[in-house]
Amino acid sequence: MQVAYQTDIGRQRSQNQDRVAQYTDKNGNHLVVIADGIGGNQSGDVAAEMTIKRLGHRFKVDSPTEPLEAIRWFAREVQIINDQILKKSKEKINYQEMGTTMVAAIIFKKTLVVANIGDSRGYLLHRSTLTQVTIDHSLVNELVISGDITEEEALELPQSNIITRAIGISKDAQIEVNRFDFNPGDQLLMCSDGLFKTVEKRDMVAVLRQPISLKAKCAQLVDMANSAGGPDNITVLIGKNDDQEG
């Protein structure tokens, strides 16, 4: 298993409220997570940092050993983090209404368990096909699902930044958690909206298919987002199943 990641402030923001990390448990399984802080008078970074650190700490001391357990683990741990952020938001005026999106995955030998809340995304590249494996919790995605607008139109709407779920915003953190096969050669791409709102899917595929290091792929994707204006913080994480079996 190989993992690389990069985060960047972008070209139009004064602060980077994205957070990204990788953790490994005693069994050799991996947790990768991206959190994109929102709201709270520029305290979104506090919520994102709390999410990353708590999830990583829990994974190192009490990680799930198989995929079904991982689904329950994500639901339990994210709800605890949600409660902690709600409590902390009452400590200071600057913390009021702070929250964060999250996309995370636990990587077992041949299986991914992917969790998300908000509009940070996960994709799975199998052979030459890149499939989004998360569901955007956003106003525009609800309009796409209802058939009122197309995916292309969604990217152009000014309301594209409005999310309908996040950690730390309401008492119930409703995450999506799903399980996917992770075959040798497959690549997991996780990112904040600063990437997918500026770089087209076909261009992501072209980068992922290059015979270069994962670190170089992350750097290319960040550069492409900045070249497109860099309107938001940009965070990219790529994991590759480099197992040679089967």
Backbone hydrogen bonds, N-H to C=O, Kabsch-Sander energy under -0.5 kcal/mol:
donor,donor_aa,acceptor,acceptor_aa,energy
2,Q,240,K,-2.3
4,A,238,I,-2.2
6,Q,236,V,-2.5
8,D,234,I,-2.6
11,R,230,G,-2.4
12,Q,230,G,-1.2
17,Q,15,Q,-0.8
19,R,35,A,-2.7
21,A,33,V,-2.0
23,Y,31,L,-2.8
25,D,29,N,-2.3
28,G,25,D,-1.7
30,H,107,I,-1.7
31,L,23,Y,-2.8
32,V,105,A,-2.5
33,V,21,A,-2.2
34,I,103,V,-2.8
35,A,19,R,-2.7
36,D,101,T,-0.8
37,G,17,Q,-2.2
37,G,35,A,-0.6
38,I,99,G,-2.9
43,S,39,G,-0.9
43,S,40,G,-0.6
44,G,39,G,-0.7
46,V,43,S,-1.0
47,A,43,S,-1.3
48,A,44,G,-2.4
49,E,45,D,-2.4
50,M,46,V,-2.4
51,T,47,A,-2.0
52,I,48,A,-2.3
53,K,49,E,-2.5
54,R,50,M,-2.4
55,L,51,T,-2.1
56,G,52,I,-2.3
57,H,53,K,-2.6
58,R,54,R,-2.5
59,F,55,L,-2.0
60,K,56,G,-1.9
61,V,57,H,-1.5
62,D,58,R,-2.7
70,A,66,E,-1.9
71,I,67,P,-1.8
72,R,68,L,-1.4
73,W,69,E,-2.5
74,F,70,A,-2.5
75,A,71,I,-1.7
76,R,72,R,-2.3
77,E,73,W,-2.8
78,V,74,F,-2.5
79,Q,75,A,-1.3
80,I,76,R,-1.8
81,I,77,E,-2.3
82,N,78,V,-2.4
83,D,79,Q,-2.1
84,Q,80,I,-2.1
85,I,81,I,-2.5
86,L,82,N,-2.3
87,K,83,D,-2.0
88,K,84,Q,-2.4
89,S,85,I,-2.2
90,K,87,K,-1.2
91,E,88,K,-2.0
92,K,88,K,-0.6
95,Y,92,K,-0.9
96,Q,92,K,-0.5
96,Q,93,I,-1.4
98,M,95,Y,-1.9
99,G,38,I,-2.1
100,T,167,I,-1.8
101,T,36,D,-2.1
102,M,117,I,-2.5
103,V,34,I,-2.3
104,A,115,A,-2.8
105,A,32,V,-2.5
106,I,113,V,-2.3
107,I,30,H,-3.1
107,I,105,A,-0.6
108,F,106,I,-0.7
108,F,111,T,-2.9
112,L,180,F,-3.1
113,V,106,I,-2.0
114,V,112,L,-0.5
114,V,178,N,-2.8
115,A,104,A,-3.1
116,N,176,E,-2.2
117,I,102,M,-2.3
121,R,191,C,-2.3
123,Y,189,L,-3.1
124,L,131,T,-2.6
125,L,187,Q,-3.3
126,H,124,L,-0.7
126,H,129,T,-2.5
127,R,125,L,-0.5
128,S,126,H,-0.5
129,T,126,H,-2.2
130,L,128,S,-0.5
131,T,124,L,-2.4
131,T,129,T,-0.6
133,V,122,G,-2.7
134,T,122,G,-0.7
136,D,134,T,-0.5
137,H,118,G,-2.3
138,S,136,D,-1.2
139,L,162,I,-2.4
142,E,138,S,-1.7
143,L,139,L,-1.4
144,V,140,V,-2.0
145,I,141,N,-2.9
146,S,142,E,-1.8
147,G,143,L,-0.5
147,G,144,V,-1.1
148,D,143,L,-1.9
149,I,143,L,-1.1
154,A,150,T,-1.9
155,L,151,E,-1.1
156,E,152,E,-0.6
156,E,153,E,-1.0
157,L,153,E,-0.9
157,L,154,A,-0.6
160,S,157,L,-1.6
161,N,158,P,-0.6
162,I,159,Q,-2.0
163,I,161,N,-0.7
164,T,137,H,-2.3
165,R,137,H,-1.0
167,I,100,T,-3.0
169,I,166,A,-0.8
173,A,171,K,-0.6
174,Q,172,D,-1.1
175,I,173,A,-1.1
176,E,116,N,-2.7
178,N,114,V,-2.4
180,F,112,L,-2.8
182,F,110,K,-2.7
185,G,241,N,-3.5
186,D,183,N,-2.5
187,Q,125,L,-2.0
188,L,239,G,-3.4
189,L,123,Y,-2.5
189,L,187,Q,-0.5
190,M,188,L,-0.5
190,M,237,L,-2.9
191,C,121,R,-2.3
192,S,235,T,-1.7
195,L,192,S,-2.0
196,F,192,S,-1.0
197,K,193,D,-1.7
198,T,195,L,-1.9
199,V,195,L,-2.4
203,D,200,E,-0.7
204,M,200,E,-1.7
205,V,201,K,-2.3
206,A,202,R,-1.9
207,V,203,D,-1.8
208,L,204,M,-2.6
209,R,205,V,-2.0
210,Q,207,V,-1.4
212,I,210,Q,-1.8
217,K,213,S,-1.9
218,C,214,L,-2.4
219,A,215,K,-2.1
220,Q,216,A,-2.3
221,L,217,K,-2.4
222,V,218,C,-2.3
223,D,219,A,-2.4
224,M,220,Q,-2.3
225,A,221,L,-2.1
226,N,222,V,-2.3
227,S,223,D,-2.4
228,A,224,M,-1.2
229,G,226,N,-1.7
230,G,225,A,-2.3
234,I,8,D,-2.8
236,V,6,Q,-2.7
237,L,190,M,-2.6
238,I,4,A,-2.8
239,G,188,L,-2.5
240,K,2,Q,-2.6
241,N,186,D,-2.3
242,D,240,K,-1.1
